[in-house]
Structures are given as C-alpha cells and as structure tokens.
Amino acid sequence: MTDSLIIAAIWLVAANVLALIPSKDNLWARAYFLIATGMPLIIWVFVQNGWIIGVLFVWAASSVLRWPLIYLMRWLRGGGRGDV
C-alpha cells in the first residue's frame, strides 16, 4: 500500500468522525477544511496509484462531502447566480 493510500484512508476516517460531531454551522467549516486538504490528496492518489484508484478515492470522498457537491451542482445549473 502506497503512502498516498494510507493518508487517504486516514483522511476518510477523519472525515467520517468529523461528520459525526454536532455543530451549529451545519458542518460547513469542517467541510471547507476537508475540501482544502482533500484536493491535494486526490492529486497525489492519482499520480501515485493511477486513474482507477484515483476515481475510487474521489467516489469515496464525494460520498463524505456530498452536500457541498450538491450545492455546487445546484449553483452551476443556476448559471452561477446567487440563488440556491
């Protein structure tokens, strides 16, 4: 198992633990942190392990961060307007 996959597995466990902790801001602060740390990790996994493993990690990460992706898709369908 490569270093990137070990760090990716730790990131996925940490993301799930962070999602379980209740918060007043509806988890958005943690989501921003996870996105900021996950993007370089996705690139590292793709480079070190190939596109198949990279796509599997993107799928796993998007299952954890599904609400930011849902809001992004709604925003893109709306043409970038401020109404979500």
Distance bins in CASP14 RR format, pairs under 12 A and 6 or more apart:
PFRMAT RR
TARGET T0000
AUTHOR 0000-0000-0000
RMODE 2
METHOD distances of the structure
MODEL  1
1 7 0 0 0 0 0 1 0 0 0 0 0
1 8 0 0 0 0 1 0 0 0 0 0 0
1 9 0 0 0 0 1 0 0 0 0 0 0
1 10 0 0 0 0 0 1 0 0 0 0 0
1 45 0 0 0 0 0 1 0 0 0 0 0
1 48 0 0 0 0 0 1 0 0 0 0 0
1 49 0 0 0 0 1 0 0 0 0 0 0
1 53 0 0 0 0 0 1 0 0 0 0 0
2 8 0 0 0 0 1 0 0 0 0 0 0
2 9 0 0 0 0 0 1 0 0 0 0 0
2 44 0 0 0 0 1 0 0 0 0 0 0
2 45 0 0 0 0 1 0 0 0 0 0 0
2 46 0 0 0 0 0 1 0 0 0 0 0
2 47 0 0 0 0 0 1 0 0 0 0 0
2 48 1 0 1 0 0 0 0 0 0 0 0
2 49 1 0 1 0 0 0 0 0 0 0 0
2 50 0 0 0 0 0 1 0 0 0 0 0
2 53 0 0 0 0 1 0 0 0 0 0 0
2 54 0 0 0 0 0 1 0 0 0 0 0
2 57 0 0 0 0 0 1 0 0 0 0 0
3 9 0 0 0 0 0 1 0 0 0 0 0
3 10 0 0 0 0 0 1 0 0 0 0 0
3 41 0 0 0 0 0 1 0 0 0 0 0
3 44 0 0 0 0 1 0 0 0 0 0 0
3 45 0 0 0 0 0 1 0 0 0 0 0
3 47 0 0 0 0 0 1 0 0 0 0 0
3 48 1 0 0 1 0 0 0 0 0 0 0
3 49 0 0 0 0 0 1 0 0 0 0 0
4 10 0 0 0 0 0 1 0 0 0 0 0
4 11 0 0 0 0 0 1 0 0 0 0 0
4 38 0 0 0 0 0 1 0 0 0 0 0
4 40 0 0 0 0 0 1 0 0 0 0 0
4 41 1 0 0 1 0 0 0 0 0 0 0
4 42 0 0 0 0 1 0 0 0 0 0 0
4 43 0 0 0 0 1 0 0 0 0 0 0
4 44 1 0 1 0 0 0 0 0 0 0 0
4 45 1 0 1 0 0 0 0 0 0 0 0
4 46 0 0 0 0 1 0 0 0 0 0 0
4 47 1 0 0 1 0 0 0 0 0 0 0
4 48 1 0 1 0 0 0 0 0 0 0 0
4 49 1 0 0 1 0 0 0 0 0 0 0
4 50 0 0 0 0 0 1 0 0 0 0 0
4 53 0 0 0 0 1 0 0 0 0 0 0
4 54 0 0 0 0 1 0 0 0 0 0 0
4 57 0 0 0 0 1 0 0 0 0 0 0
5 11 0 0 0 0 0 1 0 0 0 0 0
5 12 0 0 0 0 0 1 0 0 0 0 0
5 41 0 0 0 0 0 1 0 0 0 0 0
5 44 0 0 0 0 1 0 0 0 0 0 0
5 45 1 0 0 1 0 0 0 0 0 0 0
5 46 0 0 0 0 0 1 0 0 0 0 0
5 48 1 0 0 1 0 0 0 0 0 0 0
5 49 1 0 0 1 0 0 0 0 0 0 0
5 50 0 0 0 0 0 1 0 0 0 0 0
5 53 1 0 0 1 0 0 0 0 0 0 0
5 54 0 0 0 0 1 0 0 0 0 0 0
5 56 0 0 0 0 1 0 0 0 0 0 0
5 57 0 0 0 0 1 0 0 0 0 0 0
5 60 0 0 0 0 0 1 0 0 0 0 0
6 12 0 0 0 0 0 1 0 0 0 0 0
6 13 0 0 0 0 0 1 0 0 0 0 0
6 41 0 0 0 0 0 1 0 0 0 0 0
6 44 0 0 0 0 0 1 0 0 0 0 0
6 45 0 0 0 0 0 1 0 0 0 0 0
6 48 0 0 0 0 0 1 0 0 0 0 0
6 49 0 0 0 0 0 1 0 0 0 0 0
7 13 0 0 0 0 0 1 0 0 0 0 0
7 14 0 0 0 0 0 1 0 0 0 0 0
7 37 0 0 0 0 1 0 0 0 0 0 0
7 38 0 0 0 0 1 0 0 0 0 0 0
7 40 0 0 0 0 0 1 0 0 0 0 0
7 41 1 0 0 1 0 0 0 0 0 0 0
7 42 0 0 0 0 0 1 0 0 0 0 0
7 44 1 0 0 1 0 0 0 0 0 0 0
7 45 0 0 0 0 1 0 0 0 0 0 0
7 48 0 0 0 0 0 1 0 0 0 0 0
7 49 0 0 0 0 0 1 0 0 0 0 0
7 57 0 0 0 0 0 1 0 0 0 0 0
8 14 0 0 0 0 0 1 0 0 0 0 0
8 15 0 0 0 0 0 1 0 0 0 0 0
8 37 0 0 0 0 0 1 0 0 0 0 0
8 38 0 0 0 0 1 0 0 0 0 0 0
8 40 0 0 0 0 0 1 0 0 0 0 0
8 41 1 0 1 0 0 0 0 0 0 0 0
8 42 0 0 0 0 1 0 0 0 0 0 0
8 43 0 0 0 0 0 1 0 0 0 0 0
8 44 0 0 0 0 1 0 0 0 0 0 0
8 45 1 0 1 0 0 0 0 0 0 0 0
8 46 0 0 0 0 0 1 0 0 0 0 0
8 48 0 0 0 0 1 0 0 0 0 0 0
8 49 0 0 0 0 1 0 0 0 0 0 0
8 53 0 0 0 0 1 0 0 0 0 0 0
8 54 0 0 0 0 1 0 0 0 0 0 0
8 56 0 0 0 0 1 0 0 0 0 0 0
8 57 1 0 1 0 0 0 0 0 0 0 0
8 58 0 0 0 0 0 1 0 0 0 0 0
8 59 0 0 0 0 0 1 0 0 0 0 0
8 60 0 0 0 0 1 0 0 0 0 0 0
8 61 0 0 0 0 1 0 0 0 0 0 0
8 64 0 0 0 0 0 1 0 0 0 0 0
9 15 0 0 0 0 0 1 0 0 0 0 0
9 16 0 0 0 0 0 1 0 0 0 0 0
9 41 0 0 0 0 0 1 0 0 0 0 0
9 45 0 0 0 0 0 1 0 0 0 0 0
9 53 0 0 0 0 0 1 0 0 0 0 0
9 56 0 0 0 0 0 1 0 0 0 0 0
9 57 0 0 0 0 1 0 0 0 0 0 0
9 60 0 0 0 0 1 0 0 0 0 0 0
9 61 0 0 0 0 0 1 0 0 0 0 0
10 16 0 0 0 0 0 1 0 0 0 0 0
10 17 0 0 0 0 0 1 0 0 0 0 0
10 37 0 0 0 0 0 1 0 0 0 0 0
10 38 0 0 0 0 0 1 0 0 0 0 0
10 41 0 0 0 0 1 0 0 0 0 0 0
11 17 0 0 0 0 0 1 0 0 0 0 0
11 18 0 0 0 0 0 1 0 0 0 0 0
11 33 0 0 0 0 0 1 0 0 0 0 0
11 34 1 0 0 1 0 0 0 0 0 0 0
11 35 0 0 0 0 0 1 0 0 0 0 0
11 36 0 0 0 0 0 1 0 0 0 0 0
11 37 1 0 0 1 0 0 0 0 0 0 0
11 38 1 0 0 1 0 0 0 0 0 0 0
11 39 0 0 0 0 0 1 0 0 0 0 0
11 40 0 0 0 0 0 1 0 0 0 0 0
11 41 1 0 1 0 0 0 0 0 0 0 0
11 42 0 0 0 0 1 0 0 0 0 0 0
11 44 0 0 0 0 0 1 0 0 0 0 0
11 45 0 0 0 0 1 0 0 0 0 0 0
11 57 0 0 0 0 1 0 0 0 0 0 0
11 60 0 0 0 0 1 0 0 0 0 0 0
11 61 1 0 0 1 0 0 0 0 0 0 0
11 64 0 0 0 0 1 0 0 0 0 0 0
11 65 0 0 0 0 0 1 0 0 0 0 0
12 18 0 0 0 0 0 1 0 0 0 0 0
12 19 0 0 0 0 0 1 0 0 0 0 0
12 34 0 0 0 0 1 0 0 0 0 0 0
12 37 0 0 0 0 0 1 0 0 0 0 0
12 38 0 0 0 0 1 0 0 0 0 0 0
12 41 0 0 0 0 1 0 0 0 0 0 0
12 42 0 0 0 0 0 1 0 0 0 0 0
12 45 0 0 0 0 0 1 0 0 0 0 0
12 56 0 0 0 0 0 1 0 0 0 0 0
12 57 0 0 0 0 1 0 0 0 0 0 0
12 58 0 0 0 0 0 1 0 0 0 0 0
12 59 0 0 0 0 0 1 0 0 0 0 0
12 60 1 0 1 0 0 0 0 0 0 0 0
12 61 1 0 0 1 0 0 0 0 0 0 0
12 62 0 0 0 0 0 1 0 0 0 0 0
12 63 0 0 0 0 1 0 0 0 0 0 0
12 64 1 0 0 1 0 0 0 0 0 0 0
12 65 0 0 0 0 0 1 0 0 0 0 0
13 19 0 0 0 0 0 1 0 0 0 0 0
13 20 0 0 0 0 0 1 0 0 0 0 0
13 34 0 0 0 0 0 1 0 0 0 0 0
13 60 0 0 0 0 0 1 0 0 0 0 0
13 64 0 0 0 0 0 1 0 0 0 0 0
14 20 0 0 0 0 0 1 0 0 0 0 0
14 21 0 0 0 0 0 1 0 0 0 0 0
14 30 0 0 0 0 1 0 0 0 0 0 0
14 33 0 0 0 0 1 0 0 0 0 0 0
14 34 0 0 0 0 1 0 0 0 0 0 0
14 37 0 0 0 0 1 0 0 0 0 0 0
14 38 0 0 0 0 0 1 0 0 0 0 0
14 41 0 0 0 0 0 1 0 0 0 0 0
14 61 0 0 0 0 0 1 0 0 0 0 0
14 64 0 0 0 0 1 0 0 0 0 0 0
15 21 0 0 0 0 0 1 0 0 0 0 0
15 27 0 0 0 0 0 1 0 0 0 0 0
15 30 0 0 0 0 1 0 0 0 0 0 0
15 31 0 0 0 0 1 0 0 0 0 0 0
15 33 0 0 0 0 1 0 0 0 0 0 0
15 34 1 0 1 0 0 0 0 0 0 0 0
15 35 0 0 0 0 0 1 0 0 0 0 0
15 37 0 0 0 0 1 0 0 0 0 0 0
15 38 0 0 0 0 1 0 0 0 0 0 0
15 41 0 0 0 0 0 1 0 0 0 0 0
15 57 0 0 0 0 0 1 0 0 0 0 0
15 60 0 0 0 0 1 0 0 0 0 0 0
15 61 1 0 0 1 0 0 0 0 0 0 0
15 62 0 0 0 0 0 1 0 0 0 0 0
15 63 0 0 0 0 1 0 0 0 0 0 0
15 64 1 0 1 0 0 0 0 0 0 0 0
15 65 1 0 0 1 0 0 0 0 0 0 0
15 66 0 0 0 0 0 1 0 0 0 0 0
15 68 0 0 0 0 0 1 0 0 0 0 0
16 27 0 0 0 0 0 1 0 0 0 0 0
16 30 0 0 0 0 0 1 0 0 0 0 0
16 34 0 0 0 0 0 1 0 0 0 0 0
16 60 0 0 0 0 0 1 0 0 0 0 0
16 61 0 0 0 0 0 1 0 0 0 0 0
16 63 0 0 0 0 1 0 0 0 0 0 0
16 64 1 0 0 1 0 0 0 0 0 0 0
16 65 0 0 0 0 0 1 0 0 0 0 0
17 30 0 0 0 0 0 1 0 0 0 0 0
17 34 0 0 0 0 0 1 0 0 0 0 0
17 64 0 0 0 0 0 1 0 0 0 0 0
18 27 1 0 0 1 0 0 0 0 0 0 0
18 28 0 0 0 0 0 1 0 0 0 0 0
18 29 0 0 0 0 1 0 0 0 0 0 0
18 30 1 0 1 0 0 0 0 0 0 0 0
18 31 0 0 0 0 1 0 0 0 0 0 0
18 32 0 0 0 0 0 1 0 0 0 0 0
18 33 0 0 0 0 1 0 0 0 0 0 0
18 34 1 0 0 1 0 0 0 0 0 0 0
18 37 0 0 0 0 0 1 0 0 0 0 0
18 64 0 0 0 0 1 0 0 0 0 0 0
18 65 0 0 0 0 0 1 0 0 0 0 0
19 26 0 0 0 0 0 1 0 0 0 0 0
19 27 1 0 0 1 0 0 0 0 0 0 0
19 28 0 0 0 0 0 1 0 0 0 0 0
19 30 1 0 0 1 0 0 0 0 0 0 0
19 31 0 0 0 0 1 0 0 0 0 0 0
19 33 0 0 0 0 0 1 0 0 0 0 0
19 34 0 0 0 0 1 0 0 0 0 0 0
19 63 0 0 0 0 0 1 0 0 0 0 0
19 64 1 0 0 1 0 0 0 0 0 0 0
19 65 0 0 0 0 1 0 0 0 0 0 0
19 66 0 0 0 0 0 1 0 0 0 0 0
19 67 0 0 0 0 1 0 0 0 0 0 0
19 68 0 0 0 0 0 1 0 0 0 0 0
20 27 0 0 0 0 1 0 0 0 0 0 0
20 30 0 0 0 0 0 1 0 0 0 0 0
20 64 0 0 0 0 0 1 0 0 0 0 0
21 27 0 0 0 0 1 0 0 0 0 0 0
21 29 0 0 0 0 0 1 0 0 0 0 0
21 30 1 0 0 1 0 0 0 0 0 0 0
22 30 0 0 0 0 0 1 0 0 0 0 0
23 29 1 0 0 1 0 0 0 0 0 0 0
23 30 1 0 0 1 0 0 0 0 0 0 0
23 31 0 0 0 0 0 1 0 0 0 0 0
24 30 0 0 0 0 0 1 0 0 0 0 0
25 31 0 0 0 0 1 0 0 0 0 0 0
25 32 0 0 0 0 0 1 0 0 0 0 0
25 33 0 0 0 0 0 1 0 0 0 0 0
26 32 0 0 0 0 0 1 0 0 0 0 0
26 67 0 0 0 0 1 0 0 0 0 0 0
26 68 0 0 0 0 0 1 0 0 0 0 0
26 71 0 0 0 0 0 1 0 0 0 0 0
27 33 0 0 0 0 0 1 0 0 0 0 0
27 34 0 0 0 0 1 0 0 0 0 0 0
27 35 0 0 0 0 0 1 0 0 0 0 0
27 64 0 0 0 0 0 1 0 0 0 0 0
27 65 0 0 0 0 1 0 0 0 0 0 0
27 66 0 0 0 0 0 1 0 0 0 0 0
27 67 1 0 0 1 0 0 0 0 0 0 0
27 68 0 0 0 0 1 0 0 0 0 0 0
28 34 0 0 0 0 0 1 0 0 0 0 0
28 35 0 0 0 0 0 1 0 0 0 0 0
28 65 0 0 0 0 0 1 0 0 0 0 0
28 67 0 0 0 0 1 0 0 0 0 0 0
28 68 0 0 0 0 1 0 0 0 0 0 0
28 71 0 0 0 0 1 0 0 0 0 0 0
29 35 0 0 0 0 0 1 0 0 0 0 0
29 36 0 0 0 0 0 1 0 0 0 0 0
29 68 0 0 0 0 0 1 0 0 0 0 0
30 36 0 0 0 0 0 1 0 0 0 0 0
30 37 0 0 0 0 0 1 0 0 0 0 0
30 64 0 0 0 0 0 1 0 0 0 0 0
30 65 0 0 0 0 1 0 0 0 0 0 0
30 67 0 0 0 0 0 1 0 0 0 0 0
30 68 0 0 0 0 0 1 0 0 0 0 0
31 37 0 0 0 0 0 1 0 0 0 0 0
31 38 0 0 0 0 0 1 0 0 0 0 0
31 61 0 0 0 0 0 1 0 0 0 0 0
31 64 0 0 0 0 1 0 0 0 0 0 0
31 65 1 0 0 1 0 0 0 0 0 0 0
31 66 0 0 0 0 0 1 0 0 0 0 0
31 67 1 0 0 1 0 0 0 0 0 0 0
31 68 1 0 1 0 0 0 0 0 0 0 0
31 69 0 0 0 0 0 1 0 0 0 0 0
31 70 0 0 0 0 0 1 0 0 0 0 0
31 71 0 0 0 0 1 0 0 0 0 0 0
31 72 0 0 0 0 0 1 0 0 0 0 0
32 38 0 0 0 0 0 1 0 0 0 0 0
32 39 0 0 0 0 0 1 0 0 0 0 0
32 65 0 0 0 0 0 1 0 0 0 0 0
32 68 0 0 0 0 1 0 0 0 0 0 0
33 39 0 0 0 0 0 1 0 0 0 0 0
33 65 0 0 0 0 0 1 0 0 0 0 0
33 68 0 0 0 0 0 1 0 0 0 0 0
34 40 0 0 0 0 0 1 0 0 0 0 0
34 41 0 0 0 0 1 0 0 0 0 0 0
34 42 0 0 0 0 0 1 0 0 0 0 0
34 61 0 0 0 0 1 0 0 0 0 0 0
34 62 0 0 0 0 0 1 0 0 0 0 0
34 64 1 0 0 1 0 0 0 0 0 0 0
34 65 1 0 0 1 0 0 0 0 0 0 0
34 66 0 0 0 0 0 1 0 0 0 0 0
34 67 0 0 0 0 0 1 0 0 0 0 0
34 68 0 0 0 0 1 0 0 0 0 0 0
34 69 0 0 0 0 0 1 0 0 0 0 0
35 41 0 0 0 0 0 1 0 0 0 0 0
35 42 0 0 0 0 0 1 0 0 0 0 0
35 61 0 0 0 0 1 0 0 0 0 0 0
35 62 0 0 0 0 0 1 0 0 0 0 0
35 64 0 0 0 0 0 1 0 0 0 0 0
35 65 1 0 0 1 0 0 0 0 0 0 0
35 67 0 0 0 0 0 1 0 0 0 0 0
35 68 1 0 0 1 0 0 0 0 0 0 0
35 69 0 0 0 0 1 0 0 0 0 0 0
35 71 0 0 0 0 0 1 0 0 0 0 0
35 72 0 0 0 0 0 1 0 0 0 0 0
36 42 0 0 0 0 0 1 0 0 0 0 0
36 65 0 0 0 0 0 1 0 0 0 0 0
36 68 0 0 0 0 0 1 0 0 0 0 0
37 43 0 0 0 0 0 1 0 0 0 0 0
37 44 0 0 0 0 0 1 0 0 0 0 0
37 61 0 0 0 0 0 1 0 0 0 0 0
37 65 0 0 0 0 0 1 0 0 0 0 0
38 44 0 0 0 0 1 0 0 0 0 0 0
38 45 0 0 0 0 1 0 0 0 0 0 0
38 46 0 0 0 0 0 1 0 0 0 0 0
38 57 0 0 0 0 1 0 0 0 0 0 0
38 58 0 0 0 0 1 0 0 0 0 0 0
38 60 0 0 0 0 0 1 0 0 0 0 0
38 61 1 0 0 1 0 0 0 0 0 0 0
38 62 0 0 0 0 0 1 0 0 0 0 0
38 64 0 0 0 0 0 1 0 0 0 0 0
38 65 0 0 0 0 1 0 0 0 0 0 0
38 68 0 0 0 0 0 1 0 0 0 0 0
39 45 0 0 0 0 0 1 0 0 0 0 0
39 46 0 0 0 0 0 1 0 0 0 0 0
39 57 0 0 0 0 0 1 0 0 0 0 0
39 58 0 0 0 0 0 1 0 0 0 0 0
39 61 0 0 0 0 1 0 0 0 0 0 0
39 65 0 0 0 0 0 1 0 0 0 0 0
39 68 0 0 0 0 0 1 0 0 0 0 0
40 46 0 0 0 0 0 1 0 0 0 0 0
40 47 0 0 0 0 0 1 0 0 0 0 0
41 47 0 0 0 0 0 1 0 0 0 0 0
41 48 0 0 0 0 0 1 0 0 0 0 0
41 49 0 0 0 0 0 1 0 0 0 0 0
41 54 0 0 0 0 0 1 0 0 0 0 0
41 57 1 0 0 1 0 0 0 0 0 0 0
41 58 0 0 0 0 0 1 0 0 0 0 0
41 60 0 0 0 0 0 1 0 0 0 0 0
41 61 0 0 0 0 1 0 0 0 0 0 0
42 48 0 0 0 0 0 1 0 0 0 0 0
42 49 0 0 0 0 0 1 0 0 0 0 0
42 50 0 0 0 0 0 1 0 0 0 0 0
42 51 0 0 0 0 0 1 0 0 0 0 0
42 53 0 0 0 0 0 1 0 0 0 0 0
42 54 1 0 0 1 0 0 0 0 0 0 0
42 55 0 0 0 0 1 0 0 0 0 0 0
42 56 0 0 0 0 0 1 0 0 0 0 0
42 57 1 0 0 1 0 0 0 0 0 0 0
42 58 1 0 1 0 0 0 0 0 0 0 0
42 59 0 0 0 0 0 1 0 0 0 0 0
42 60 0 0 0 0 0 1 0 0 0 0 0
42 61 1 0 0 1 0 0 0 0 0 0 0
42 62 0 0 0 0 0 1 0 0 0 0 0
42 65 0 0 0 0 0 1 0 0 0 0 0
43 49 0 0 0 0 0 1 0 0 0 0 0
43 50 0 0 0 0 0 1 0 0 0 0 0
43 51 0 0 0 0 0 1 0 0 0 0 0
43 54 0 0 0 0 1 0 0 0 0 0 0
43 57 0 0 0 0 0 1 0 0 0 0 0
43 58 0 0 0 0 0 1 0 0 0 0 0
44 50 0 0 0 0 0 1 0 0 0 0 0
44 53 0 0 0 0 0 1 0 0 0 0 0
44 54 0 0 0 0 1 0 0 0 0 0 0
44 57 0 0 0 0 1 0 0 0 0 0 0
45 51 0 0 0 0 1 0 0 0 0 0 0
45 52 0 0 0 0 0 1 0 0 0 0 0
45 53 1 0 0 1 0 0 0 0 0 0 0
45 54 1 0 1 0 0 0 0 0 0 0 0
45 55 0 0 0 0 1 0 0 0 0 0 0
45 56 0 0 0 0 1 0 0 0 0 0 0
45 57 1 0 1 0 0 0 0 0 0 0 0
45 58 0 0 0 0 1 0 0 0 0 0 0
45 59 0 0 0 0 0 1 0 0 0 0 0
45 60 0 0 0 0 0 1 0 0 0 0 0
45 61 0 0 0 0 1 0 0 0 0 0 0
46 52 0 0 0 0 1 0 0 0 0 0 0
46 53 1 0 0 1 0 0 0 0 0 0 0
46 54 1 0 1 0 0 0 0 0 0 0 0
46 55 0 0 0 0 1 0 0 0 0 0 0
46 56 0 0 0 0 0 1 0 0 0 0 0
46 57 0 0 0 0 1 0 0 0 0 0 0
46 58 0 0 0 0 1 0 0 0 0 0 0
47 53 0 0 0 0 0 1 0 0 0 0 0
47 54 0 0 0 0 1 0 0 0 0 0 0
47 57 0 0 0 0 0 1 0 0 0 0 0
48 54 0 0 0 0 1 0 0 0 0 0 0
48 57 0 0 0 0 0 1 0 0 0 0 0
49 55 0 0 0 0 0 1 0 0 0 0 0
49 56 0 0 0 0 1 0 0 0 0 0 0
49 57 0 0 0 0 1 0 0 0 0 0 0
49 58 0 0 0 0 0 1 0 0 0 0 0
50 56 0 0 0 0 0 1 0 0 0 0 0
50 57 0 0 0 0 0 1 0 0 0 0 0
50 58 0 0 0 0 0 1 0 0 0 0 0
51 57 0 0 0 0 0 1 0 0 0 0 0
51 58 0 0 0 0 1 0 0 0 0 0 0
52 58 0 0 0 0 0 1 0 0 0 0 0
52 59 0 0 0 0 0 1 0 0 0 0 0
53 59 0 0 0 0 0 1 0 0 0 0 0
53 60 0 0 0 0 0 1 0 0 0 0 0
54 60 0 0 0 0 1 0 0 0 0 0 0
54 61 0 0 0 0 1 0 0 0 0 0 0
54 62 0 0 0 0 0 1 0 0 0 0 0
55 61 0 0 0 0 0 1 0 0 0 0 0
55 62 0 0 0 0 0 1 0 0 0 0 0
56 62 0 0 0 0 0 1 0 0 0 0 0
56 63 0 0 0 0 0 1 0 0 0 0 0
57 63 0 0 0 0 0 1 0 0 0 0 0
57 64 0 0 0 0 0 1 0 0 0 0 0
58 64 0 0 0 0 0 1 0 0 0 0 0
58 65 0 0 0 0 0 1 0 0 0 0 0
58 69 0 0 0 0 0 1 0 0 0 0 0
59 65 0 0 0 0 0 1 0 0 0 0 0
59 66 0 0 0 0 0 1 0 0 0 0 0
59 69 0 0 0 0 0 1 0 0 0 0 0
60 66 0 0 0 0 0 1 0 0 0 0 0
61 68 0 0 0 0 0 1 0 0 0 0 0
61 69 0 0 0 0 1 0 0 0 0 0 0
62 68 0 0 0 0 1 0 0 0 0 0 0
62 69 1 0 1 0 0 0 0 0 0 0 0
62 70 0 0 0 0 0 1 0 0 0 0 0
62 72 0 0 0 0 0 1 0 0 0 0 0
62 73 0 0 0 0 0 1 0 0 0 0 0
63 69 0 0 0 0 1 0 0 0 0 0 0
63 70 0 0 0 0 0 1 0 0 0 0 0
65 71 0 0 0 0 0 1 0 0 0 0 0
65 72 0 0 0 0 1 0 0 0 0 0 0
66 72 0 0 0 0 0 1 0 0 0 0 0
66 73 0 0 0 0 0 1 0 0 0 0 0
67 73 0 0 0 0 0 1 0 0 0 0 0
67 74 0 0 0 0 0 1 0 0 0 0 0
67 84 0 0 0 0 0 1 0 0 0 0 0
68 74 0 0 0 0 0 1 0 0 0 0 0
68 75 0 0 0 0 0 1 0 0 0 0 0
68 84 0 0 0 0 0 1 0 0 0 0 0
69 75 0 0 0 0 0 1 0 0 0 0 0
69 76 0 0 0 0 0 1 0 0 0 0 0
70 76 0 0 0 0 0 1 0 0 0 0 0
70 77 0 0 0 0 0 1 0 0 0 0 0
70 84 0 0 0 0 1 0 0 0 0 0 0
71 77 0 0 0 0 0 1 0 0 0 0 0
71 78 0 0 0 0 0 1 0 0 0 0 0
71 80 0 0 0 0 0 1 0 0 0 0 0
71 82 0 0 0 0 0 1 0 0 0 0 0
71 83 0 0 0 0 0 1 0 0 0 0 0
71 84 1 0 0 1 0 0 0 0 0 0 0
72 78 0 0 0 0 0 1 0 0 0 0 0
72 79 0 0 0 0 0 1 0 0 0 0 0
72 80 0 0 0 0 0 1 0 0 0 0 0
72 84 0 0 0 0 1 0 0 0 0 0 0
73 79 0 0 0 0 0 1 0 0 0 0 0
73 80 0 0 0 0 0 1 0 0 0 0 0
73 84 0 0 0 0 0 1 0 0 0 0 0
74 80 0 0 0 0 1 0 0 0 0 0 0
74 81 0 0 0 0 0 1 0 0 0 0 0
74 82 0 0 0 0 0 1 0 0 0 0 0
74 83 0 0 0 0 1 0 0 0 0 0 0
74 84 1 0 1 0 0 0 0 0 0 0 0
75 81 1 0 0 1 0 0 0 0 0 0 0
75 82 1 0 0 1 0 0 0 0 0 0 0
75 83 0 0 0 0 1 0 0 0 0 0 0
75 84 1 0 0 1 0 0 0 0 0 0 0
76 82 0 0 0 0 0 1 0 0 0 0 0
76 84 0 0 0 0 0 1 0 0 0 0 0
77 83 0 0 0 0 0 1 0 0 0 0 0
77 84 0 0 0 0 0 1 0 0 0 0 0
78 84 0 0 0 0 1 0 0 0 0 0 0
END
